[in-house]
Amino acid sequence: MAGQKLYPRATVKKIVKAHSNRNMSKNADVMMFLDYMLFMQTLMKEAAIEAKQGGERGITARSVRKVTADSLAKFRG
Amino acid sequence: MARESQRPAATPTRRASSEGPLPSIYRQSILRTPGSQARGLQHPQGLSASGRKVAPPTATPHARAAFRAIDSRRAAIFTPHRARRKSVREVRDSPRDFLLSLGRVLARSTEVITTSSSSSPGEGDKTVGSDGAGNETTLGAISVDDDEDEEELPKRPRLSLPIDEEDDDSDDLQPYHSVVIDDDNYTMQSIEMPRRAISEQPGGRLSMASARMSDYFNTNDMLHSEDIGLDPGFFPPTAVLDENNFTMGLEELPSPERLDSDGDRRELGRESDFGIEVPVGDINESTFMIAPQVEESPSRPPVTDDEPAFDDFLPLADQRSDDFDDEDLQGEVPALEGELTEGPRDGRLDETEVQFASIKRAQARGVVKKTIKVSKHGIEYPSLPPAVVKRLAQNFAKASGAKGKIAPDAMQAVMQASDWFFEQLGEDLQAYAKHAGRKNIDESDVLTLMKRQRQINPNTTAFALAQRHLPRELLQELRMPPPAVPKKRRRAKGGAEDEDVA
């Protein structure tokens, strides 16, 4: 991460704003991205487990897709 | 004649006496009367009104149709099996059933009409031929038959004629047809009207005959396809009232306009009815299908499974990351703007927003489609740069013990997942902000969300998470959560006291 910013803040703001149709306070996007990171963590962890169970080498699209729904449900507010 | 006059049942004797070909009459009376009597005994006539309600299948086909209509209107929507059962029953109907019902109907109807009809005395003038037959028909049941019989007497010899004579003689010939027609006639005159009125319209309707007419028309027109049960039921009563009723004779059929209007009404009813489609031409009533609700939420773009090939992404993504580096030095915001505006020029591929339900995509890669993602609210939005997602994914994959790189198609899936995630996130946050009565989405909303996601709990604060995951500069942006309220200790104390007390 050195020398590279973690994520484009404006992009995140735009995405969330488009979906929620609301403005957001100045630094809310940081928390959002934190949430997103947690989601990604969960997703990749589940995908890795799934891949291991399926006897695949590395994470494949199949494993990711399989766990996507569950992970999303987990992060449903 | 004295005997006859004493009897209320006089009509059949008179009829029998009619100078026409006697044998037929004999036959009629002989054949019929015993049956009708027997039936009358079995089923007391008090049942006539209620009996039909109780047992629709035994009623006349017309009555059955009416019942079907009512049922289908009210309840059949939710109980298709019922309709199915009915249809099966109908199929099983044998001529014998029809004959039974016919006998029943005749017995009743005759009585009613003898009391009411003014035409009978005129007919009564005819000579009394067969007293024996008259005696047998004690019920006087067949006054209505008399009317018809007189006209039909000449035709009587040809047994094969189905339409006119069936009711009289041809029990064997064509029971089904005969039943239908007879029923219609009787319906029009006496029996069915009160029933209909009871079942369908409690409000006293004077022009029941009209109601009869409409149904009569239906049944008569499509003799065999009487099973279009819905149709009569959909007639609004007012429309029925409009018709000129008594002027129409038995033979008269409703005018064609009537038909058209019926059709219109039918269609209307069908449309309004929970999307139930009744195949018109189909005889079997039970075959209906519930129209699927095909509409999707209008705001969302139609699902196209096209997803940009990640292979094509990669070079672009690399450029991107380079851009990021450069921009990073310059400062955040302008860089971001540049990136955003630059997106389309780059030929960056926007994915269509795919609904959650359609997780199956497995698309042929290489089909590149330039589409702009539009959110539910009609706002275009970019997706996270693939480089960022990839970096995150790889970090976490490594952390969770997966070896090797993430395949491009897997990355594609991850991108899709993150798009979905942000959509979900936006909706949830919007809901929270709306609930709080705020126009803006606040950090507190995100905190609430994370709490509900069980990412934050008493053991892990948002701040701890942020510290773990976020770089320092972002961490500084975060407002520190207010320090835990010292109330905790007090509560613990109280608990301890309680325990002591206990």
Interface residues (C-beta under 8 A of the other chain):
Chain A: M1 G3 Q4 K5 L6 Y7 P8 R9 A10 T11 V12 K14 I15 V16 K17 A18 H19 S20 N21 R22 N23 M24 S25 N27 A28 V30 M31 M32 F33 L34 D35 Y36 M37 L38 F39 M40 Q41 L43 M44 K45 A47 A48 I49 A51 K52 R57 G58 I59 T60 A61 S63 V64 R65 T68 A69 S71 L72 K74 F75 R76 G77
Chain B: S321 F324 D325 D328 E332 V333 A335 L336 E337 E339 L340 F356 I359 V374 S375 K376 H377 I379 E380 Y381 P382 S383 L384 P385 V388 V389 L392 A393 F396 A397 A399 S400 G401 A402 K403 G404 K405 I406 A407 D409 A410 Q412 A413 V414 Q416 A417 S418 W420 F421 F422 E423 Q424 L425 G426 E427 D428 L429 Q430 A431 Y432 A433 K439 N440 I441 D442 E443 D445 V446 L447 T448 L449 M450 R452 Q453 Q455 A462 L465 A466 H469 L470 P471 L474 E477 L478 R479
